[in-house]
């Protein structure tokens, strides 16, 4: 995940947050769970910063959207609670984090926080779509698994 790509992903997500009228924190992390870009829009709650980083980290750690993790955790809360305790870095089971892949390999994640889970996921999804478009234009084909 390079800076130019991360900036484009965040900008696409930010535009969507602007369109729906909700200030959010938006982050892109690399595969090592290091923030590449994180923004907090004017008016977004400070707590959204910690939450967005945890969402991106969770998407990378589990290799799926945080919405999928949330559903799995609802089915087995004891096991998933133990994962939260064992994880060295904060994670969260809340919608709005999406892993980013190239050739099926996770290269990072995009996340959004500041509204309800549906809107967070919509904003992060706009970033993920931008990432897929960037990868398609760079390689001539869409990345498997988005």
C-alpha positions in Angstrom: 0.0 0.0 0.0 1.6 3.2 -1.1 0.8 6.8 0.0 -0.6 7.9 -3.4 -3.1 5.0 -3.5 -4.0 5.4 0.1 -4.7 9.1 -0.4 -7.0 8.3 -3.4 -8.9 5.7 -1.4 -9.4 8.1 1.6 -10.5 10.9 -0.8 -13.1 8.6 -2.4 -14.4 7.6 1.0 -14.4 11.2 2.2 -16.5 12.3 -0.8 -19.1 9.7 0.0 -19.2 10.8 3.7 -19.7 14.4 2.4 -22.5 13.3 0.1 -24.4 11.6 2.9 -23.7 14.5 5.3 -21.9 12.6 8.1 -18.4 13.7 9.3 -16.2 10.6 9.8 -12.8 9.4 10.5 -11.4 7.4 7.6 -8.2 5.3 7.6 -6.1 3.2 5.3 -3.6 0.7 6.8 -1.0 -1.4 5.1 -0.9 -5.2 5.5 1.4 -4.8 8.6 -1.5 -2.9 10.3 0.4 0.4 10.1 -1.7 3.5 9.3 -0.8 5.0 5.9 -3.4 7.7 5.9 -5.9 8.7 8.6 -8.2 11.7 8.4 -10.8 13.1 10.8 -13.3 15.2 9.0 -14.4 18.4 10.6 -17.1 17.6 13.2 -16.2 13.9 13.5 -16.1 12.7 17.1 -12.6 12.2 18.5 -13.5 8.6 19.5 -14.0 7.9 15.8 -10.2 8.1 15.4 -9.5 5.2 17.7 -12.4 3.2 16.3 -11.5 3.6 12.7 -7.9 2.4 13.3 -9.3 -0.6 15.2 -11.7 -1.4 12.4 -9.0 -1.4 9.8 -6.8 -3.6 12.0 -9.7 -6.0 12.5 -10.3 -6.3 8.8 -6.7 -7.2 8.2 -6.4 -9.5 11.1 -9.5 -11.5 10.2 -9.2 -11.2 6.4 -12.8 -10.2 5.9 -15.1 -7.2 6.4 -15.7 -6.2 10.0 -19.4 -6.7 9.3 -18.6 -10.4 8.6 -16.6 -10.6 11.8 -19.5 -9.0 13.7 -21.9 -11.6 12.4 -19.5 -14.4 13.3 -19.0 -13.0 16.8 -22.7 -12.8 17.4 -22.8 -16.6 16.8 -20.0 -17.4 19.2 -19.4 -14.4 21.6 -17.3 -16.3 24.1 -14.7 -17.3 21.5 -14.7 -13.9 19.8 -14.4 -12.1 23.2 -11.3 -14.2 23.9 -9.8 -13.0 20.6 -10.2 -9.4 21.6 -8.4 -10.1 24.9 -5.6 -12.0 23.2 -5.0 -9.5 20.4 -1.9 -7.3 21.0 -3.6 -4.3 19.3 -7.2 -3.0 19.8 -9.8 -4.6 17.5 -13.5 -3.9 17.3 -16.5 -5.9 16.0 -18.4 -3.1 14.2 -19.2 -2.6 10.6 -17.0 -0.3 8.5 -13.7 -2.1 7.9 -12.8 -3.7 4.6 -9.6 -5.6 3.6 -7.9 -4.6 0.4 -6.4 -7.3 -1.8 -4.2 -7.6 -4.8 -4.0 -11.0 -6.5 -5.9 -12.4 -3.5 -3.3 -11.2 -1.0 -4.3 -8.6 1.6 -2.3 -5.4 1.1 -4.2 -3.3 3.6 -7.6 -2.1 4.7 -9.9 0.9 4.5 -12.2 1.8 7.3 -14.7 4.5 8.3 -16.2 5.4 11.6 -18.6 8.1 12.8 -22.1 7.0 12.0 -24.0 3.8 12.3 -22.6 0.6 10.8 -24.5 0.8 7.6 -23.2 4.2 6.8 -19.7 3.4 7.9 -19.7 0.4 5.6 -21.0 2.5 2.7 -18.2 5.1 3.1 -15.5 2.4 3.5 -17.0 0.6 0.5 -16.5 3.7 -1.6 -12.8 3.6 -0.6 -12.6 -0.1 -1.5 -14.2 0.6 -4.8 -11.7 3.3 -5.5 -8.9 0.9 -4.6 -10.3 -1.7 -7.0 -10.5 0.9 -9.8 -6.9 2.0 -9.1 -5.7 -1.6 -9.3 -7.7 -2.3 -12.4 -6.2 0.7 -14.2 -2.7 -0.4 -13.1 -2.9 -4.0 -14.0 -5.7 -4.1 -16.6 -7.8 -6.4 -14.6 -9.8 -6.3 -11.3 -8.1 -7.7 -8.2 -9.6 -11.0 -7.1 -11.5 -10.6 -3.9 -11.5 -6.8 -4.3 
